[in-house]
Amino acid sequence: MPHSIRSVLVTFICILALFGSLEHAAAQSATPLNAENSDPGKLGWMTGFPPPPEKLIMQPESDYFSFPKLRWTVCHIRELLPTKQVNRGIGPPVPLTYAINDGIDAVRFTPLGSNEQMTWKESLSANYTDGILIIHKGRVVYEKYLGCLDEMGKHAAMSMTKSLTGLLAEILVAERKLDDTAKVATIIPELSHSAFGSATVRQVMDMTTALDYSEDYADPKADIWAYSAAASPLPKPKGYKGPNGYFEYLQTVKQDGVHGRAFGYRTINTDALGWIVSRVTGKNLADLLSDRIWSRMGAEQDAYMTVDSKGTPFAGGGLSGGLRDLGRIGLLMLNGGEINGQRLFPQEVVEQIRAGGDKKAFAKAGYKTLEGGSYRSMWWIFHNRHGAFAARGVYGQTIYVDPMAEMVIARFASFPAAKNANIDPTSLPAYQAVAEHLMRK
């Protein structure tokens, strides 16, 4: 493989790892540094004027998303990649209401598969938490910043971006601007000869498309490499003849099987959905997110999204934003589309999402920590006794909504390994324990 092409691919491996295509990636180290010793401030990444060579995190030369560098990178994406603003508007933010609960740190729970209890405070370190916000009955009861993040910073949301793309699509469905039973080819004729063309919009939204697409990083011939080269925002190397950008790549994906039979988590579904909502509305995804949600929810900060070489926002995982603003997204979902006394979208949007997707189709994916769950409009539905559902992203990103407890948890993290299965045994029972603690208040 020519060095120039290899450089592009290696660089974009980092990008994909960053934004959610590595849900099935292996742990990067059997014995990584703990949260305290991997803190980016303690390690001194990018400090100094200029930083010494051994403390530089750059692209494309640096493996900027390897652990422990990733603990700095997640708060500094726009310094490494081109981005597009998600505008919060020009009005003042609507402040969150606070009623801090000092007892949460001491809440105890038993991790899945363990006989020993852990406290909530201990779980923050165990999961390499960078920031966490808990809202109960409309008031912030817990807020903490660690690692690279503070209240003014922004953090990569990873695949939580997918849930916002799915939310926008569900809003358009509720408003009768998008027909979720329509074949994708009727909306995006350019996808007529791809696997997506014969799928319905709903099958794309729920990731039950049948795609001949592999994300096996151990296979040098896997489709992920062609996707990586196409989606890289860097200039294409001399001699490159493949697709350029997300949309061109989607046109090359072939079908394997029958749509609708099985859930398969593939980021390219969200890229396709991003194209669909952009075509229907005439707006790119970053502007649409700003117009419909970010500029109307009282956000404190602009967000931003990474883009490909043609300026297309990465629908599958490109968002970075502030912790409190991700908490506001959770409040919108908890309150059925209302925030600050204003309705941003119909209540039926959240009702559709909470109803969940096809459990049998979801079960075929074999998620051990999510048994009995489903996937709907790019949200993860737990179908537990509290009716909880979540936006989730690799390395521990979560917006967890518990309707019964009237609770929202927004968490940013930088766990050493990508898969949420590594974190769920600690996180999910911790969320449940805090919910039960708050319900007793």
Phi, psi and omega in degrees: 000128179303146184301321183296319178290319179301321181297318178297316182294316180298318178299316185282342170304317179298319181296316180293321176301319181297319193251015164114003178276000182253038178301336181249021180288153178278161175299142184278340180205138180289329181227071181289162173301146177287177186299318181294314185282345177260005179305128184298330176292319179293323180279345174075027179298134174055035176251143183112165186229081001274170175295148175295154185308322183285352179249006179282140170236111187225169171224143009269357188294326188265143172279069195291352177244023170270150177284137008266004180301327183302335182290340170270317187301321185299342178256005187221035185300318186290348174278350184243335187223153174292143184221165175235138184289142166252102193284134177273357183090186185248357178282168178290150175292156174265113186297146171283152177267139185244142172207076189299134179255108184286351184271354187293320181305328184271356179300133183250150178206167178249116178301151178300133178079009181238156175254358183251137181281161179221151175269160176304316181299318178296327182293333180297316177290318181301329182258011177054047182292134175259333178192141180213138183227131176239128177244129179230124181052041174084000182238142177287120180252351181202136178207128181212140178239136183219178175056231184275354193257144166224181187294342179265351186274171176233150188225146177297130179272349181054228186282001168298337174303323179303318183294326177289323174297316177296322178298315178299319178296317181294326175297315180295325176296314181297328181273005179063026176264347179222128179265112183284352175268351182289148173287141184303323182299334179286342179258319179240086181303333180297342180262010184303324184260010176257173178299328183291332185302322183270355177276156173276161176302319180297321179295325174291315181299324183260006180054047173249026175284151178257099188245137172274082189209125182245136173248033179279102185289345177281345182261111182295348179258006181296152183298335182302331181289321177293320177298317181300313181295320181293318189274350180301135177282352181284156177303140179290141181289161177300132179092354179289131183234009182276186179294153182240108178100166182301312187293320178295320180296318182303330181289347182263352186285129180260161182271145175220098181105198184248127178300144172094351186272329185217145173281134176218113185284105180223124184302328183297339172300318181289326174300319178295319180293323176301320177295319181298309183291330177290319179294319182293322185263343184076019181230144174291162190298321180296317179291322179296317178298321177296311184297318188270334187226300193298320182278357185243354187258009180078028185301148178276329187225152164298152167253181174208159181230141173289158182226161174276189185292346179257007178085012179281122179298144181280097183295333186276351181175021189269001187278140164232141181201177179278153183298315182296325179289327173292327173297324177295324175299316177300319178297319177303317181289320179297322186263019173064034176099004179251146173202140179056035178076008179240144176265122181265333177201161185298147180299329182297340177299309180290324178299319178296317181293313181296333179297334176085173180258200182284110182295324180292319178296320180294320183300332181294344179281341173075033178285111185291326181272358183235029181299136183085001181269185176203181184223126183218125177054035177068027169245147179267123183251123185275335183054037175270181186291347177263357181068031185287150175212165189204154160265138185222147176217156182304158180067014169105015180284136184207137157243107186253122183245122180243097184297321182296319180275355185054046188234142172234133172241126173246125182227134167250142181210169177217061179297147184298331181245151189287317191297131175292343175299337177286338187252331183306319182301333176266316188290310188297314176292332176294316178299317180296319180295319179293320177302315180292324176299314182291327180292340179277350182277000000 
